[in-house]
């Protein structure tokens, strides 16, 4: 599986398809916690509250997931609001299909191709963690964000397109 981020390029943030997949939506509070009313991948702080009201927002809570690297020191001490964080950029855009197509077609060697694709991939990471340092997608813990495997899968797909386009698949 992969996420073709070019399908979300140019679409307003609130309408991006990736936020409608159950992998967590955009944050909507001051602590940058990813919230969603979707049940997929979400853990509610209060399961009883979730059962009583199906519209309650759930946090991605790391004490029930295998990470806490994106928690502030005060969150670790108080065990509150420690969650998967994202800070969706209002200025960073997602790369377009035309930009990726140019990278594939114009790069005759793998190193040049890799540099161009890395630059575009960095834009995607910056899009999800633009203004906070503890958003895992924008730091060394990017694999802790559930969107990352889909992003990595798309990069592998782009590499196979480049390989085929330049006849390196013989």
Secondary structure, DSSP 8 states (H G I E B T S, - for coil): ----GGGTTTS-GGG-GGGGSSS---B-STT-BBEES--TT-B-S-HHHHHH-TT--EE-BTTTTT--TTS-HHHHHHT-S-B-B-B--SS-----HHHHHHHHHH--SHHHHHHHHHHHHHHHHHHHBSS-TT-GGGSTTGGGSTTHHHHHHHHHHHHHHHHHHTT---
